[in-house]
Amino acid sequence: MTSKKSKRHAEEFLDSLEEDEINLALRQAEARRFGNANHTAVLWEEVLNSPEVHCCERQENGAVTYLFVKHPLNRQDARVNCQRFRGDLASPRNMQEFIALENFLRPLVTGRCFLQYNDMKTEGKFVDSRDQYAVINNFDVGEPNNVGPSGEDCVEITASTGLLNDISCQEERHSICEFRMK
């Protein structure tokens, strides 16, 4: 029973994918299987040329590359989308990274973008995916305020000001993916 159910879910998932998403996934699997740097370079080139992204700005020390995703998504979908490119939602770990992110973002968009920080586990304690407390606490005046019927557990950055705001994770925003050197 579980096997049939799993197969049905897999088929439904595959049916929901666009052809370019399937082709990208196949090329990524091939690159992982062969561990070939040339395959990985080709994949990265496809990501950079995707109409859904604007890329790239590297931090001065070359440790982080940021990728701006134009299509608005809710926070969970934004994170999955970044992971699809083998990155994650941006979460600056120091002021140098935050400034690099601000400088990258400001000319691209006038709106707001999701960051990785959230306070889903403990209200008011914003962490990243590693459960590390956010070192940047650049919230706008009166924020975070956790308003709304379901609260505000996620964080967005305002492109024009660089100020943060807590927001419902179900809202749709642009997003910024980050890629860290290992």
C-alpha positions as CSV (number, residue, x, y, z in Angstrom):
1,M,0.0,0.0,0.0
2,T,2.7,2.4,1.0
3,S,4.6,1.6,-2.2
4,K,1.6,2.4,-4.4
5,K,0.8,5.6,-2.5
6,S,4.5,6.7,-2.8
7,K,4.6,6.0,-6.5
8,R,1.3,7.9,-7.0
9,H,2.8,10.9,-5.1
10,A,6.0,10.8,-7.1
11,E,4.1,10.6,-10.4
12,E,1.9,13.6,-9.3
13,F,5.1,15.5,-8.4
14,L,6.7,14.8,-11.7
15,D,3.6,15.8,-13.6
16,S,3.6,19.2,-11.8
17,L,7.2,20.0,-12.9
18,E,8.0,22.1,-16.0
19,E,10.2,20.5,-18.6
20,D,13.1,22.8,-17.8
21,E,12.9,21.9,-14.1
22,I,13.1,18.2,-15.0
23,N,16.1,18.8,-17.3
24,L,17.9,20.9,-14.7
25,A,17.3,18.1,-12.1
26,L,18.6,15.5,-14.5
27,R,21.7,17.5,-15.2
28,Q,22.3,18.1,-11.5
29,A,22.0,14.4,-10.8
30,E,24.5,13.6,-13.5
31,A,26.9,16.2,-12.1
32,R,26.6,14.6,-8.7
33,R,27.0,11.1,-10.0
34,F,30.2,11.9,-12.0
35,G,31.5,14.6,-9.6
36,N,32.7,16.4,-12.7
37,A,33.5,20.1,-12.2
38,N,32.6,20.8,-15.9
39,H,29.1,19.5,-15.3
40,T,28.7,21.7,-12.2
41,A,30.0,24.7,-14.1
42,V,27.4,24.1,-16.9
43,L,24.6,23.8,-14.3
44,W,25.7,27.1,-12.6
45,E,25.7,28.8,-16.0
46,E,22.1,27.6,-16.5
47,V,21.1,29.0,-13.2
48,L,22.7,32.3,-14.0
49,N,20.9,32.5,-17.3
50,S,17.5,31.6,-15.9
51,P,14.9,34.3,-16.5
52,E,13.8,34.0,-12.9
53,V,17.0,35.2,-11.4
54,H,19.4,38.1,-11.4
55,C,22.9,37.3,-10.3
56,C,25.5,37.8,-8.9
57,E,27.3,39.9,-6.3
58,R,30.2,38.4,-4.4
59,Q,31.2,39.6,-1.0
60,E,34.6,41.1,-0.8
61,N,36.3,38.0,0.6
62,G,34.5,35.8,-1.9
63,A,32.8,33.6,0.7
64,V,29.2,34.4,-0.3
65,T,27.5,34.8,-3.6
66,Y,23.9,36.2,-3.6
67,L,21.2,35.5,-6.2
68,F,18.1,37.6,-6.5
69,V,14.9,35.6,-7.3
70,K,12.3,37.8,-9.1
71,H,9.3,35.6,-8.8
72,P,7.4,36.2,-5.4
73,L,7.0,33.1,-3.3
74,N,6.0,32.3,0.3
75,R,9.0,31.7,2.6
76,Q,8.9,27.9,2.5
77,D,8.7,27.8,-1.3
78,A,11.4,30.5,-1.5
79,R,13.7,28.3,0.6
80,V,13.0,25.2,-1.4
81,N,13.7,27.2,-4.6
82,C,17.1,28.3,-3.3
83,Q,17.9,24.8,-2.3
84,R,17.0,23.6,-5.8
85,F,19.9,25.8,-6.9
86,R,22.1,24.2,-4.1
87,G,22.0,27.4,-2.0
88,D,19.7,28.6,0.8
89,L,17.8,31.8,1.7
90,A,20.2,34.5,2.6
91,S,21.2,34.9,6.2
92,P,24.1,37.4,6.7
93,R,26.4,36.2,9.5
94,N,28.2,39.5,10.1
95,M,28.0,43.2,9.2
96,Q,30.3,42.8,6.2
97,E,27.9,40.2,4.6
98,F,24.9,42.4,5.5
99,I,26.4,45.4,3.7
100,A,27.3,43.3,0.7
101,L,23.7,42.0,0.6
102,E,22.3,45.6,0.9
103,N,24.6,46.8,-1.9
104,F,23.5,43.9,-4.1
105,L,19.8,44.3,-3.4
106,R,19.3,48.1,-3.5
107,P,19.6,48.6,-7.4
108,L,17.5,45.5,-8.2
109,V,14.2,46.0,-6.5
110,T,12.2,48.6,-4.6
111,G,10.1,45.9,-2.7
112,R,10.8,43.5,0.0
113,C,12.6,40.1,0.1
114,F,12.6,37.1,2.4
115,L,15.6,36.3,4.4
116,Q,16.2,33.0,6.2
117,Y,15.8,34.3,9.8
118,N,12.7,33.2,11.7
119,D,11.4,32.9,15.3
120,M,9.2,29.8,14.8
121,K,10.7,28.0,17.8
122,T,10.9,30.8,20.3
123,E,9.0,34.1,19.8
124,G,11.4,37.0,19.5
125,K,14.5,34.9,19.1
126,F,15.4,35.0,15.4
127,V,17.6,32.2,14.1
128,D,18.9,30.8,10.8
129,S,18.6,27.2,9.6
130,R,21.6,26.3,11.7
131,D,19.7,27.6,14.8
132,Q,22.3,30.4,15.1
133,Y,20.9,33.6,16.4
134,A,20.7,36.4,13.9
135,V,23.7,38.7,14.3
136,I,21.9,41.5,12.4
137,N,19.2,43.1,14.3
138,N,18.4,46.0,12.0
139,F,14.7,46.0,12.5
140,D,12.6,49.0,11.4
141,V,11.0,51.2,14.2
142,G,8.3,49.3,16.0
143,E,9.5,46.0,14.6
144,P,9.4,43.1,15.2
145,N,5.8,43.3,16.4
146,N,4.3,39.8,15.6
147,V,0.9,41.2,14.5
148,G,-1.8,39.4,12.7
149,P,-4.0,36.4,13.4
150,S,-1.2,33.8,12.8
151,G,1.7,36.0,14.0
152,E,4.8,37.0,12.1
153,D,7.6,34.4,12.3
154,C,9.6,35.2,9.2
155,V,11.8,38.1,8.2
156,E,11.9,40.4,5.2
157,I,14.4,43.1,4.2
158,T,13.2,46.3,2.6
159,A,15.5,46.8,-0.4
160,S,15.5,50.6,-0.3
161,T,16.4,51.0,3.3
162,G,18.0,47.7,4.4
163,L,15.7,47.6,7.4
164,L,14.1,44.3,8.6
165,N,10.5,43.5,9.4
166,D,8.8,40.4,10.8
167,I,6.2,39.1,8.4
168,S,3.9,36.1,8.0
169,C,5.7,33.2,6.4
170,Q,2.7,32.8,4.0
171,E,3.1,36.2,2.4
172,E,4.7,36.2,-1.0
173,R,7.9,38.1,-1.5
174,H,11.0,38.2,-3.7
175,S,13.9,36.2,-2.2
176,I,17.6,36.2,-2.1
177,C,19.5,33.0,-2.2
178,E,23.1,32.7,-0.9
179,F,25.8,30.3,-1.9
180,R,28.7,29.8,0.6
181,M,32.1,28.6,-0.2
182,K,32.7,25.3,1.7
